[in-house]
Amino acid sequence: MSNKQASKSGIPFVTFLLVTTVLVGIWFLTKSNKVTEEIDQTVNQSVNQAQVINSNSNVQKTGDTIVGKDENLIVFQNPEYKFSYNLLANEAVKEEKSATIYTVYFNSDKLSILDEGMETAVRGAIATQSAKEVSIDGIMGEEIVANSNKDGSQTNLILIKKDGKLFHFQGTAEFLTKIKTEFFFDS
């Protein structure tokens, strides 16, 4: 085969490589733009939450998660899960959401909301020491003192079932006492 024939047969291959490279590049650029948009949305949500927690007496978050009450108290509201909680303005609030669990931290204490069917898994993770009935905003549940099966540490929790969801409060005895009077289920 002559050199002319060899170079002619290589032209379609080089063209194929160029077209493939361009198409793959376009695909990566569109994926990159989608990821950038998701990151921008996450950053904007974080900025909105940070703007909410300050000493302004008329604080209100765009997503209605937190509404200011006065300089010392704020009302943490979640319209999706239909609850509100009165807390001190200096309490740190952090929300996390996965496909199946919503968790909000109030300093080191927390509220997790799961499907009601997860109660067995929650109870399987602890060794109950004592349990008693408790009412939160007229909804009956159970207050439990237990040891963690994971590390043996003592844990205090309240379990309330409402509208197919398990409200799992966990934290200090002071936090659970406050939950009994400052936590409300919204209609």
Residue, then its C-alpha position, 0 to 999 in steps of 0.5 A: m500500500s502506498n503512503k497516499q492510500a495509508s493517509k487517506s484511510g486514516i482520515p475517517f478514523v481521525t474524523f471519528l475521533l474528533v467528532t467523538t471527542v467533541l460529543v463527549g466534551i459537550w456531554f461533560l459540560t452539560k453535566s458540569n452545569k447541572v452540578t454547578e446549579e445544584i451547588d449554587q442552590t445548596v449555597n443559597q439555602s445555607v446563606n438564607q439559613a445563616q441570615v435567619i439566625n441573628s438578633n433581629s427581632n423580625v427575622q424571617k426565612t424565605g422558606d418559612t422554616i424559622v420565624g423570629k419572635d423577639e430578641n431572645l426567643i425564636v419559633f422554629q417552624n417546619p411546614e412540611y412536617k407541620f411542627s413548631y418549636n420555641l427556642l432561645a435565639n442563641e441555640a444553634v440550629k442545623e437541619e439535615k435531610s436524606a431520602t428517608i430521615y429529616t433531622v434537626y439539631f438544636n445544639s447537641d439535642k436532636l429531632s429526627i422524623l422517620d416513617e412510622g415503620m422505623e420504630t422497631a429499628v429505633r427500639g432495636a438500637i437501645a436497651t430500655q431502662s425505664a419508660k413512661e407515657v408522655s403527652i406532647d401537644g395532646i399527642m401521646g407517646e413514650e419517654i424512654v431512658a435507655n442505654s445505646n446498644k452501640d456503645g452503652s452510653q445512656t440516652n434519653l428519648i421521646l417517641i411520638k407517632k403522628d400522621g404516619k411519621l415517628f417523631h424521635f426526640q433525643g437529648t438531655a433531660e432538660f431538652l426533653t422537659k422543654i419539648k413537652t411544653e415548647f413543641f407544637f404540632d401545627s394543623 
